């Protein structure tokens, strides 16, 4: 004999999605926009934590069941106004580490030295694909860590998605970072110099042969 509750029991996946739908309709459940995508539901305290750690900013659009069909900026929601207004100012730029930014800026130099060392020892260095792959890996790794450092220091939310990062060269990111923090943009120009110097040297050597 099959019990009634066994016959009407929902499959685990169906139950999960129904519970998520119920959570989304609760007045204390919030959704937020990031990069054109909806994320949530999260609780009020979780949304405040996202703001505190720089994942979202005061301009981020948020919504819950009590807001009707309108999305509002985080700073416009009465519940979150004290959180936004009491947020501490960004740390002084001098207190924010530039370690990952320097590694990013100087990356062309060690890659060039390794390339020349391989030529001297085995007769051939990196091909273009290998050089580009290594450069992108180092760039994205440094960018991920540096972006987190800058966001946690209070200079806006973290960028998300490697696709968006790939649209910016290291020089563009480093110069934008300097402007964002009120620092000297020298790091961006260091990267440009290290990229162009080998090309200029190669042109000079070829012209003299």
N, CA and C atoms as a LAMMPS dump frame, in Angstrom:
ITEM: TIMESTEP
0
ITEM: NUMBER OF ATOMS
627
ITEM: BOX BOUNDS ff ff ff
-5.0000000000000000e+02 5.0000000000000000e+02
-5.0000000000000000e+02 5.0000000000000000e+02
-5.0000000000000000e+02 5.0000000000000000e+02
ITEM: ATOMS id mol type element x y z
1 1 1 N 0.849 -1.198 0
2 1 2 C 0 0 0
3 1 3 C 0.886 1.251 0
4 2 1 N 0.645 2.178 -0.939
5 2 2 C 1.43 3.402 -1.039
6 2 3 C 0.748 4.506 -0.263
7 3 1 N 1.46 5.145 0.626
8 3 2 C 0.902 6.229 1.411
9 3 3 C 0.646 7.446 0.554
10 4 1 N -0.343 8.27 0.948
11 4 2 C -0.729 9.451 0.199
12 4 3 C 0.427 10.42 0.023
13 5 1 N 1.17 10.65 1.113
14 5 2 C 2.25 11.623 1.012
15 5 3 C 3.38 11.143 0.114
16 6 1 N 3.528 9.804 -0.057
17 6 2 C 4.53 9.275 -0.955
18 6 3 C 4.128 9.473 -2.407
19 7 1 N 2.787 9.351 -2.675
20 7 2 C 2.31 9.512 -4.04
21 7 3 C 2.423 10.965 -4.507
22 8 1 N 2.313 11.911 -3.587
23 8 2 C 2.317 13.329 -3.963
24 8 3 C 3.669 14.003 -3.735
25 9 1 N 4.644 13.222 -3.324
26 9 2 C 5.953 13.813 -3.049
27 9 3 C 6.571 14.342 -4.354
28 10 1 N 7.105 15.552 -4.308
29 10 2 C 7.687 16.165 -5.499
30 10 3 C 9.085 15.622 -5.741
31 11 1 N 9.462 15.491 -7.012
32 11 2 C 10.86 15.142 -7.293
33 11 3 C 11.779 16.19 -6.686
34 12 1 N 12.981 15.802 -6.27
35 12 2 C 13.89 16.766 -5.625
36 12 3 C 14.146 18.025 -6.446
37 13 1 N 14.324 17.871 -7.776
38 13 2 C 14.607 19.047 -8.591
39 13 3 C 13.414 19.98 -8.647
40 14 1 N 12.213 19.407 -8.785
41 14 2 C 10.999 20.217 -8.836
42 14 3 C 10.796 20.952 -7.514
43 15 1 N 11.037 20.252 -6.419
44 15 2 C 10.896 20.87 -5.105
45 15 3 C 11.881 22.011 -4.932
46 16 1 N 13.109 21.813 -5.417
47 16 2 C 14.126 22.862 -5.303
48 16 3 C 13.679 24.126 -6.004
49 17 1 N 13.199 24.01 -7.256
50 17 2 C 12.819 25.196 -8.014
51 17 3 C 11.578 25.861 -7.432
52 18 1 N 10.663 25.075 -6.859
53 18 2 C 9.492 25.68 -6.224
54 18 3 C 9.887 26.454 -4.972
55 19 1 N 10.86 25.897 -4.236
56 19 2 C 11.332 26.609 -3.05
57 19 3 C 12.05 27.897 -3.45
58 20 1 N 12.825 27.873 -4.531
59 20 2 C 13.501 29.077 -4.996
60 20 3 C 12.487 30.132 -5.436
61 21 1 N 11.421 29.678 -6.095
62 21 2 C 10.385 30.618 -6.519
63 21 3 C 9.703 31.238 -5.31
64 22 1 N 9.463 30.421 -4.266
65 22 2 C 8.843 30.944 -3.045
66 22 3 C 9.766 31.963 -2.376
67 23 1 N 11.065 31.637 -2.315
68 23 2 C 12.021 32.565 -1.716
69 23 3 C 12.026 33.897 -2.456
70 24 1 N 11.915 33.842 -3.803
71 24 2 C 11.932 35.059 -4.589
72 24 3 C 10.732 35.941 -4.355
73 25 1 N 9.592 35.365 -3.911
74 25 2 C 8.383 36.153 -3.664
75 25 3 C 8.347 36.744 -2.267
76 26 1 N 9.248 36.327 -1.389
77 26 2 C 9.261 36.869 -0.032
78 26 3 C 9.702 38.32 -0.056
79 27 1 N 9.08 39.139 0.794
80 27 2 C 9.377 40.573 0.824
81 27 3 C 10.81 40.825 1.268
82 28 1 N 11.375 39.925 2.086
83 28 2 C 12.739 40.152 2.565
84 28 3 C 13.793 39.521 1.655
85 29 1 N 13.374 39.027 0.483
86 29 2 C 14.32 38.487 -0.493
87 29 3 C 14.603 39.532 -1.566
88 30 1 N 15.869 39.67 -1.902
89 30 2 C 16.29 40.713 -2.835
90 30 3 C 17.01 40.13 -4.04
91 31 1 N 16.864 40.819 -5.165
92 31 2 C 17.611 40.511 -6.376
93 31 3 C 18.432 41.741 -6.741
94 32 1 N 19.543 41.529 -7.415
95 32 2 C 20.363 42.665 -7.836
96 32 3 C 20.896 42.431 -9.243
97 33 1 N 21.179 43.534 -9.919
98 33 2 C 21.682 43.489 -11.288
99 33 3 C 23.205 43.578 -11.291
100 34 1 N 23.813 42.756 -12.125
101 34 2 C 25.255 42.858 -12.314
102 34 3 C 25.573 42.449 -13.744
103 35 1 N 26.06 43.401 -14.526
104 35 2 C 26.407 43.11 -15.907
105 35 3 C 25.233 42.692 -16.762
106 36 1 N 24.035 43.212 -16.448
107 36 2 C 22.862 42.868 -17.23
108 36 3 C 22.222 41.55 -16.859
109 37 1 N 22.628 40.962 -15.739
110 37 2 C 22.044 39.697 -15.265
111 37 3 C 21.458 39.879 -13.874
112 38 1 N 20.365 39.17 -13.605
113 38 2 C 19.75 39.199 -12.283
114 38 3 C 20.395 38.134 -11.394
115 39 1 N 20.739 38.524 -10.183
116 39 2 C 21.274 37.581 -9.212
117 39 3 C 20.373 37.592 -7.978
118 40 1 N 20.197 36.454 -7.352
119 40 2 C 19.365 36.341 -6.165
120 40 3 C 18.538 35.082 -6.196
121 41 1 N 17.646 34.887 -5.222
122 41 2 C 17.386 35.839 -4.137
123 41 3 C 18.452 35.793 -3.044
124 42 1 N 18.668 36.95 -2.402
125 42 2 C 19.531 37.054 -1.241
126 42 3 C 18.766 37.803 -0.155
127 43 1 N 19.179 37.622 1.062
128 43 2 C 18.52 38.317 2.163
129 43 3 C 19.01 39.761 2.238
130 44 1 N 18.326 40.546 3.049
131 44 2 C 18.72 41.944 3.23
132 44 3 C 20.135 42.048 3.767
133 45 1 N 20.468 41.209 4.741
134 45 2 C 21.809 41.262 5.331
135 45 3 C 22.87 40.827 4.327
136 46 1 N 22.538 39.852 3.478
137 46 2 C 23.493 39.417 2.453
138 46 3 C 23.732 40.522 1.428
139 47 1 N 22.66 41.258 1.075
140 47 2 C 22.818 42.35 0.118
141 47 3 C 23.676 43.465 0.717
142 48 1 N 23.493 43.747 1.999
143 48 2 C 24.327 44.745 2.667
144 48 3 C 25.797 44.308 2.68
145 49 1 N 26.02 43.003 2.864
146 49 2 C 27.389 42.484 2.86
147 49 3 C 28.032 42.626 1.488
148 50 1 N 27.228 42.403 0.436
149 50 2 C 27.735 42.573 -0.93
150 50 3 C 28.145 44.017 -1.176
151 51 1 N 27.377 44.959 -0.615
152 51 2 C 27.729 46.372 -0.74
153 51 3 C 28.991 46.676 0.066
154 52 1 N 29.084 46.106 1.255
155 52 2 C 30.222 46.395 2.136
156 52 3 C 31.535 45.896 1.552
157 53 1 N 31.516 44.736 0.853
158 53 2 C 32.778 44.203 0.323
159 53 3 C 33.072 44.665 -1.096
160 54 1 N 32.212 45.557 -1.633
161 54 2 C 32.499 46.141 -2.938
162 54 3 C 31.975 45.36 -4.123
163 55 1 N 31.263 44.25 -3.876
164 55 2 C 30.717 43.473 -4.987
165 55 3 C 29.671 44.281 -5.748
166 56 1 N 28.839 45.03 -5.031
167 56 2 C 27.881 45.944 -5.651
168 56 3 C 28.171 47.349 -5.145
169 57 1 N 27.643 48.343 -5.845
170 57 2 C 27.851 49.73 -5.444
171 57 3 C 26.514 50.395 -5.154
172 58 1 N 26.563 51.656 -4.767
173 58 2 C 25.335 52.39 -4.506
174 58 3 C 24.488 52.573 -5.751
175 59 1 N 25.103 52.432 -6.939
176 59 2 C 24.377 52.591 -8.199
177 59 3 C 23.767 51.293 -8.698
178 60 1 N 24.059 50.183 -8.04
179 60 2 C 23.532 48.886 -8.469
180 60 3 C 22.013 48.839 -8.33
181 61 1 N 21.344 48.334 -9.352
182 61 2 C 19.888 48.2 -9.301
183 61 3 C 19.503 46.982 -8.482
184 62 1 N 18.525 47.17 -7.569
185 62 2 C 18.043 46.082 -6.716
186 62 3 C 16.522 46.04 -6.767
187 63 1 N 15.967 44.886 -6.412
188 63 2 C 14.511 44.718 -6.45
189 63 3 C 14.091 43.656 -5.45
190 64 1 N 12.874 43.854 -4.873
191 64 2 C 12.241 42.779 -4.12
192 64 3 C 10.73 42.853 -4.337
193 65 1 N 10.017 41.892 -3.774
194 65 2 C 8.58 41.776 -4.047
195 65 3 C 7.792 42.988 -3.586
196 66 1 N 8.32 43.741 -2.625
197 66 2 C 7.608 44.914 -2.138
198 66 3 C 7.791 46.141 -3.006
199 67 1 N 8.627 46.044 -4.033
200 67 2 C 8.929 47.201 -4.875
201 67 3 C 8.089 47.251 -6.145
202 68 1 N 7.187 46.315 -6.316
203 68 2 C 6.377 46.289 -7.531
204 68 3 C 7.222 45.903 -8.726
205 69 1 N 7.057 46.639 -9.824
206 69 2 C 7.792 46.308 -11.05
207 69 3 C 9.014 47.199 -11.255
208 70 1 N 9.322 48.047 -10.281
209 70 2 C 10.415 49.007 -10.445
210 70 3 C 11.696 48.547 -9.761
211 71 1 N 12.784 48.583 -10.513
212 71 2 C 14.108 48.375 -9.933
213 71 3 C 14.625 49.738 -9.461
214 72 1 N 15.296 49.745 -8.314
215 72 2 C 15.836 50.985 -7.765
216 72 3 C 17.318 50.845 -7.504
217 73 1 N 18.004 52 -7.526
218 73 2 C 19.405 51.981 -7.127
219 73 3 C 19.498 51.658 -5.64
220 74 1 N 20.568 50.979 -5.265
221 74 2 C 20.758 50.57 -3.877
222 74 3 C 20.61 51.753 -2.925
223 75 1 N 21.192 52.913 -3.292
224 75 2 C 21.174 54.072 -2.395
225 75 3 C 19.793 54.717 -2.297
226 76 1 N 18.874 54.363 -3.215
227 76 2 C 17.538 54.948 -3.202
228 76 3 C 16.563 54.171 -2.326
229 77 1 N 16.916 52.966 -1.916
230 77 2 C 16.037 52.136 -1.097
231 77 3 C 16.17 52.563 0.363
232 78 1 N 15.038 52.888 0.991
233 78 2 C 15.065 53.389 2.368
234 78 3 C 15.804 52.439 3.301
235 79 1 N 15.608 51.141 3.112
236 79 2 C 16.232 50.151 3.988
237 79 3 C 17.744 50.246 3.967
238 80 1 N 18.294 50.611 2.805
239 80 2 C 19.743 50.593 2.642
240 80 3 C 20.398 51.957 2.721
241 81 1 N 19.614 53.033 2.837
242 81 2 C 20.202 54.371 2.884
243 81 3 C 21.19 54.539 4.038
244 82 1 N 20.86 54.063 5.255
245 82 2 C 21.849 54.196 6.336
246 82 3 C 23.148 53.459 6.021
247 83 1 N 23.027 52.274 5.381
248 83 2 C 24.224 51.505 5.032
249 83 3 C 25.092 52.275 4.057
250 84 1 N 24.439 52.862 3.031
251 84 2 C 25.197 53.599 2.013
252 84 3 C 25.79 54.884 2.577
253 85 1 N 25.001 55.611 3.386
254 85 2 C 25.473 56.896 3.896
255 85 3 C 26.541 56.733 4.966
256 86 1 N 26.525 55.589 5.684
257 86 2 C 27.499 55.362 6.74
258 86 3 C 28.745 54.631 6.248
259 87 1 N 28.793 54.357 4.948
260 87 2 C 29.962 53.664 4.415
261 87 3 C 31.201 54.538 4.567
262 88 1 N 32.326 53.974 5.016
263 88 2 C 33.545 54.775 5.186
264 88 3 C 34.094 55.207 3.834
265 89 1 N 34.852 56.293 3.797
266 89 2 C 35.459 56.733 2.531
267 89 3 C 36.539 55.758 2.097
268 90 1 N 36.937 55.807 0.829
269 90 2 C 38.029 54.936 0.368
270 90 3 C 39.309 55.194 1.163
271 91 1 N 40.132 54.173 1.278
272 91 2 C 41.42 54.329 1.94
273 91 3 C 42.305 55.289 1.143
274 92 1 N 43.242 55.955 1.795
275 92 2 C 44.19 56.801 1.044
276 92 3 C 44.929 55.956 0.012
277 93 1 N 45.144 56.478 -1.192
278 93 2 C 45.833 55.702 -2.23
279 93 3 C 47.17 55.132 -1.784
280 94 1 N 47.863 55.853 -0.906
281 94 2 C 49.175 55.39 -0.444
282 94 3 C 49.08 54.103 0.374
283 95 1 N 47.884 53.815 0.9
284 95 2 C 47.69 52.629 1.726
285 95 3 C 47.24 51.409 0.919
286 96 1 N 47.007 51.587 -0.361
287 96 2 C 46.516 50.496 -1.211
288 96 3 C 47.708 49.867 -1.934
289 97 1 N 47.861 48.561 -1.818
290 97 2 C 49.001 47.877 -2.4
291 97 3 C 48.993 47.949 -3.936
292 98 1 N 50.168 48.206 -4.506
293 98 2 C 50.347 48.225 -5.956
294 98 3 C 51.078 46.981 -6.455
295 99 1 N 51.204 45.967 -5.605
296 99 2 C 52.01 44.789 -5.946
297 99 3 C 51.565 44.164 -7.262
298 100 1 N 50.27 43.841 -7.357
299 100 2 C 49.783 43.151 -8.555
300 100 3 C 49.825 44.063 -9.77
301 101 1 N 49.628 45.355 -9.562
302 101 2 C 49.714 46.303 -10.67
303 101 3 C 51.145 46.376 -11.211
304 102 1 N 52.134 46.342 -10.319
305 102 2 C 53.526 46.363 -10.752
306 102 3 C 53.886 45.082 -11.502
307 103 1 N 53.424 43.941 -10.998
308 103 2 C 53.702 42.67 -11.692
309 103 3 C 53.119 42.713 -13.099
310 104 1 N 51.894 43.249 -13.212
311 104 2 C 51.257 43.361 -14.521
312 104 3 C 52.066 44.271 -15.444
313 105 1 N 52.51 45.41 -14.915
314 105 2 C 53.24 46.382 -15.732
315 105 3 C 54.587 45.844 -16.197
316 106 1 N 55.254 45.051 -15.354
317 106 2 C 56.608 44.576 -15.656
318 106 3 C 56.63 43.24 -16.387
319 107 1 N 55.473 42.609 -16.564
320 107 2 C 55.412 41.279 -17.181
321 107 3 C 56.151 41.17 -18.516
322 108 1 N 56.063 42.155 -19.42
323 108 2 C 56.776 42.003 -20.698
324 108 3 C 58.275 41.769 -20.55
325 109 1 N 58.907 42.345 -19.508
326 109 2 C 60.356 42.223 -19.34
327 109 3 C 60.793 40.781 -19.049
328 110 1 N 60.246 40.11 -18.006
329 110 2 C 60.683 38.73 -17.761
330 110 3 C 60.335 37.78 -18.901
331 111 1 N 59.203 37.999 -19.564
332 111 2 C 58.86 37.145 -20.7
333 111 3 C 59.889 37.307 -21.819
334 112 1 N 60.341 38.546 -22.033
335 112 2 C 61.366 38.788 -23.055
336 112 3 C 62.684 38.119 -22.678
337 113 1 N 63.087 38.236 -21.396
338 113 2 C 64.341 37.62 -20.958
339 113 3 C 64.292 36.1 -21.085
340 114 1 N 63.141 35.513 -20.724
341 114 2 C 62.988 34.054 -20.862
342 114 3 C 63.076 33.658 -22.337
343 115 1 N 62.436 34.451 -23.186
344 115 2 C 62.462 34.191 -24.627
345 115 3 C 63.901 34.233 -25.162
346 116 1 N 64.665 35.263 -24.775
347 116 2 C 66.05 35.38 -25.218
348 116 3 C 66.924 34.265 -24.637
349 117 1 N 66.643 33.878 -23.387
350 117 2 C 67.4 32.785 -22.771
351 117 3 C 67.173 31.466 -23.487
352 118 1 N 65.933 31.217 -23.904
353 118 2 C 65.638 29.989 -24.652
354 118 3 C 66.357 29.986 -26
355 119 1 N 66.389 31.146 -26.644
356 119 2 C 67.089 31.242 -27.934
357 119 3 C 68.572 30.941 -27.756
358 120 1 N 69.144 31.487 -26.658
359 120 2 C 70.575 31.291 -26.42
360 120 3 C 70.902 29.841 -26.067
361 121 1 N 69.993 29.165 -25.375
362 121 2 C 70.292 27.813 -24.888
363 121 3 C 69.877 26.708 -25.85
364 122 1 N 68.692 26.839 -26.456
365 122 2 C 68.205 25.752 -27.32
366 122 3 C 67.981 26.191 -28.761
367 123 1 N 68.236 27.449 -29.034
368 123 2 C 68.142 27.906 -30.411
369 123 3 C 66.791 28.431 -30.854
370 124 1 N 65.776 28.341 -30.004
371 124 2 C 64.449 28.871 -30.361
372 124 3 C 63.712 29.301 -29.097
373 125 1 N 62.93 30.372 -29.222
374 125 2 C 62.181 30.879 -28.076
375 125 3 C 60.701 30.61 -28.215
376 126 1 N 59.884 31.449 -27.574
377 126 2 C 58.441 31.293 -27.651
378 126 3 C 57.946 31.568 -29.073
379 127 1 N 56.956 30.808 -29.5
380 127 2 C 56.248 31.227 -30.703
381 127 3 C 55.181 32.235 -30.292
382 128 1 N 54.528 32.845 -31.266
383 128 2 C 53.58 33.919 -30.957
384 128 3 C 52.427 33.438 -30.084
385 129 1 N 51.916 32.243 -30.371
386 129 2 C 50.777 31.721 -29.614
387 129 3 C 51.136 31.496 -28.15
388 130 1 N 52.321 30.927 -27.909
389 130 2 C 52.762 30.675 -26.534
390 130 3 C 52.977 31.981 -25.787
391 131 1 N 53.618 32.933 -26.457
392 131 2 C 53.869 34.242 -25.825
393 131 3 C 52.56 34.933 -25.466
394 132 1 N 51.615 34.904 -26.401
395 132 2 C 50.318 35.547 -26.152
396 132 3 C 49.565 34.851 -25.03
397 133 1 N 49.598 33.515 -25.021
398 133 2 C 48.901 32.757 -23.972
399 133 3 C 49.461 33.065 -22.594
400 134 1 N 50.785 33.059 -22.474
401 134 2 C 51.422 33.371 -21.188
402 134 3 C 51.097 34.794 -20.742
403 135 1 N 51.112 35.725 -21.689
404 135 2 C 50.814 37.121 -21.356
405 135 3 C 49.391 37.271 -20.837
406 136 1 N 48.442 36.607 -21.494
407 136 2 C 47.037 36.704 -21.09
408 136 3 C 46.823 36.069 -19.719
409 137 1 N 47.458 34.93 -19.466
410 137 2 C 47.308 34.259 -18.164
411 137 3 C 47.815 35.152 -17.038
412 138 1 N 49.008 35.732 -17.237
413 138 2 C 49.577 36.617 -16.211
414 138 3 C 48.698 37.853 -16.033
415 139 1 N 48.263 38.41 -17.148
416 139 2 C 47.434 39.621 -17.102
417 139 3 C 46.14 39.39 -16.338
418 140 1 N 45.407 38.333 -16.687
419 140 2 C 44.127 38.079 -16.031
420 140 3 C 44.302 37.73 -14.556
421 141 1 N 45.377 37.013 -14.236
422 141 2 C 45.627 36.668 -12.831
423 141 3 C 45.908 37.924 -12.011
424 142 1 N 46.794 38.771 -12.52
425 142 2 C 47.115 40.026 -11.818
426 142 3 C 45.887 40.924 -11.726
427 143 1 N 45.119 40.975 -12.804
428 143 2 C 43.933 41.824 -12.818
429 143 3 C 42.911 41.369 -11.787
430 144 1 N 42.713 40.059 -11.681
431 144 2 C 41.74 39.536 -10.713
432 144 3 C 42.13 39.914 -9.29
433 145 1 N 43.411 39.722 -8.944
434 145 2 C 43.855 40.043 -7.589
435 145 3 C 43.874 41.553 -7.336
436 146 1 N 44.38 42.322 -8.299
437 146 2 C 44.457 43.765 -8.1
438 146 3 C 43.078 44.396 -8.025
439 147 1 N 42.16 43.917 -8.858
440 147 2 C 40.802 44.449 -8.855
441 147 3 C 40.128 44.214 -7.509
442 148 1 N 40.4 43.069 -6.906
443 148 2 C 39.853 42.763 -5.578
444 148 3 C 40.45 43.705 -4.526
445 149 1 N 41.762 43.931 -4.6
446 149 2 C 42.427 44.834 -3.65
447 149 3 C 41.837 46.234 -3.74
448 150 1 N 41.675 46.748 -4.972
449 150 2 C 41.164 48.1 -5.181
450 150 3 C 39.722 48.226 -4.689
451 151 1 N 38.889 47.212 -4.973
452 151 2 C 37.486 47.254 -4.548
453 151 3 C 37.375 47.228 -3.026
454 152 1 N 38.17 46.384 -2.386
455 152 2 C 38.11 46.294 -0.924
456 152 3 C 38.638 47.549 -0.247
457 153 1 N 39.438 48.327 -0.964
458 153 2 C 39.922 49.599 -0.416
459 153 3 C 38.873 50.697 -0.539
460 154 1 N 37.761 50.391 -1.218
461 154 2 C 36.656 51.342 -1.287
462 154 3 C 36.522 52.083 -2.599
463 155 1 N 37.245 51.633 -3.649
464 155 2 C 37.209 52.345 -4.927
465 155 3 C 36.279 51.657 -5.931
466 156 1 N 35.036 51.49 -5.548
467 156 2 C 34.043 50.93 -6.469
468 156 3 C 34.004 49.42 -6.434
469 157 1 N 32.995 48.882 -7.122
470 157 2 C 32.796 47.441 -7.101
471 157 3 C 33.778 46.74 -8.029
472 158 1 N 33.954 45.437 -7.797
473 158 2 C 34.844 44.641 -8.629
474 158 3 C 34.233 44.401 -10
475 159 1 N 35.089 44.413 -11.024
476 159 2 C 34.64 44.023 -12.353
477 159 3 C 34.441 42.518 -12.377
478 160 1 N 33.468 42.081 -13.139
479 160 2 C 33.183 40.658 -13.245
480 160 3 C 33.283 40.204 -14.689
481 161 1 N 33.755 38.981 -14.883
482 161 2 C 33.751 38.395 -16.21
483 161 3 C 35.03 38.618 -16.985
484 162 1 N 35.692 37.521 -17.344
485 162 2 C 36.935 37.635 -18.106
486 162 3 C 36.696 38.272 -19.46
487 163 1 N 35.494 38.117 -20.002
488 163 2 C 35.182 38.722 -21.296
489 163 3 C 35.329 40.23 -21.26
490 164 1 N 34.868 40.863 -20.172
491 164 2 C 34.999 42.32 -20.045
492 164 3 C 36.458 42.712 -19.862
493 165 1 N 37.212 41.906 -19.102
494 165 2 C 38.623 42.216 -18.873
495 165 3 C 39.415 42.171 -20.177
496 166 1 N 39.076 41.201 -21.046
497 166 2 C 39.839 41.021 -22.27
498 166 3 C 39.687 42.21 -23.216
499 167 1 N 38.659 43.054 -23.007
500 167 2 C 38.473 44.216 -23.874
501 167 3 C 39.459 45.331 -23.544
502 168 1 N 40.151 45.202 -22.416
503 168 2 C 41.087 46.245 -21.991
504 168 3 C 42.514 45.714 -22.028
505 169 1 N 43.433 46.495 -22.578
506 169 2 C 44.843 46.113 -22.506
507 169 3 C 45.348 46.415 -21.101
508 170 1 N 46.449 45.786 -20.688
509 170 2 C 47.021 46.124 -19.381
510 170 3 C 47.263 47.624 -19.218
511 171 1 N 47.727 48.294 -20.28
512 171 2 C 47.983 49.732 -20.186
513 171 3 C 46.699 50.493 -19.889
514 172 1 N 45.613 50.125 -20.59
515 172 2 C 44.336 50.808 -20.37
516 172 3 C 43.844 50.586 -18.948
517 173 1 N 43.971 49.355 -18.455
518 173 2 C 43.535 49.082 -17.082
519 173 3 C 44.371 49.862 -16.074
520 174 1 N 45.687 49.852 -16.255
521 174 2 C 46.567 50.51 -15.29
522 174 3 C 46.363 52.02 -15.268
523 175 1 N 46.147 52.624 -16.434
524 175 2 C 45.897 54.066 -16.484
525 175 3 C 44.538 54.389 -15.87
526 176 1 N 43.518 53.567 -16.185
527 176 2 C 42.188 53.769 -15.59
528 176 3 C 42.235 53.571 -14.079
529 177 1 N 43.016 52.604 -13.62
530 177 2 C 43.183 52.35 -12.181
531 177 3 C 43.795 53.569 -11.5
532 178 1 N 44.817 54.149 -12.123
533 178 2 C 45.473 55.321 -11.549
534 178 3 C 44.51 56.495 -11.444
535 179 1 N 43.716 56.708 -12.482
536 179 2 C 42.742 57.798 -12.469
537 179 3 C 41.672 57.547 -11.412
538 180 1 N 41.243 56.292 -11.294
539 180 2 C 40.222 55.913 -10.316
540 180 3 C 40.676 56.188 -8.892
541 181 1 N 41.989 56.032 -8.636
542 181 2 C 42.512 56.179 -7.287
543 181 3 C 43.268 57.484 -7.076
544 182 1 N 43.371 58.304 -8.112
545 182 2 C 44.107 59.557 -7.986
546 182 3 C 45.599 59.369 -7.881
547 183 1 N 46.118 58.308 -8.546
548 183 2 C 47.555 58.04 -8.519
549 183 3 C 48.194 58.438 -9.838
550 184 1 N 49.522 58.459 -9.829
551 184 2 C 50.275 58.741 -11.045
552 184 3 C 50.085 57.584 -12.033
553 185 1 N 49.789 57.878 -13.317
554 185 2 C 49.533 56.806 -14.293
555 185 3 C 50.802 56.164 -14.852
556 186 1 N 51.917 56.291 -14.146
557 186 2 C 53.207 55.817 -14.669
558 186 3 C 53.201 54.324 -14.988
559 187 1 N 52.471 53.513 -14.205
560 187 2 C 52.488 52.07 -14.417
561 187 3 C 52.019 51.697 -15.825
562 188 1 N 50.984 52.381 -16.294
563 188 2 C 50.493 52.106 -17.64
564 188 3 C 51.543 52.408 -18.69
565 189 1 N 52.284 53.51 -18.502
566 189 2 C 53.317 53.896 -19.458
567 189 3 C 54.536 52.983 -19.367
568 190 1 N 54.778 52.421 -18.174
569 190 2 C 55.858 51.438 -18.027
570 190 3 C 55.57 50.226 -18.897
571 191 1 N 54.32 49.741 -18.846
572 191 2 C 53.942 48.577 -19.666
573 191 3 C 54.102 48.897 -21.149
574 192 1 N 53.659 50.079 -21.576
575 192 2 C 53.771 50.481 -22.983
576 192 3 C 55.244 50.515 -23.404
577 193 1 N 56.106 51.063 -22.54
578 193 2 C 57.536 51.162 -22.857
579 193 3 C 58.166 49.784 -22.993
580 194 1 N 57.813 48.862 -22.084
581 194 2 C 58.403 47.524 -22.124
582 194 3 C 57.913 46.714 -23.316
583 195 1 N 56.727 47.033 -23.806
584 195 2 C 56.203 46.347 -24.99
585 195 3 C 56.854 46.891 -26.263
586 196 1 N 57.025 48.207 -26.327
587 196 2 C 57.527 48.835 -27.568
588 196 3 C 59.042 48.798 -27.688
589 197 1 N 59.767 48.758 -26.556
590 197 2 C 61.228 48.795 -26.608
591 197 3 C 61.824 47.63 -27.408
592 198 1 N 61.415 46.374 -27.17
593 198 2 C 61.965 45.273 -27.984
594 198 3 C 61.684 45.452 -29.476
595 199 1 N 60.518 45.989 -29.808
596 199 2 C 60.17 46.205 -31.218
597 199 3 C 61.108 47.237 -31.834
598 200 1 N 61.358 48.328 -31.108
599 200 2 C 62.271 49.367 -31.606
600 200 3 C 63.693 48.832 -31.761
601 201 1 N 64.133 48.02 -30.783
602 201 2 C 65.474 47.429 -30.871
603 201 3 C 65.589 46.509 -32.076
604 202 1 N 64.534 45.729 -32.323
605 202 2 C 64.555 44.814 -33.475
606 202 3 C 64.629 45.606 -34.767
607 203 1 N 63.914 46.713 -34.847
608 203 2 C 63.939 47.557 -36.059
609 203 3 C 65.333 48.128 -36.275
610 204 1 N 65.964 48.582 -35.179
611 204 2 C 67.315 49.154 -35.288
612 204 3 C 68.314 48.088 -35.748
613 205 1 N 68.235 46.886 -35.169
614 205 2 C 69.173 45.806 -35.529
615 205 3 C 69.005 45.414 -36.995
616 206 1 N 67.746 45.302 -37.438
617 206 2 C 67.478 44.917 -38.824
618 206 3 C 67.981 45.99 -39.781
619 207 1 N 67.8 47.258 -39.407
620 207 2 C 68.233 48.357 -40.297
621 207 3 C 69.746 48.452 -40.429
622 208 1 N 70.475 47.924 -39.425
623 208 2 C 71.932 48.005 -39.45
624 208 3 C 72.591 46.797 -40.111
625 209 1 N 71.786 45.789 -40.41
626 209 2 C 72.345 44.593 -41.048
627 209 3 C 72.178 44.636 -42.541
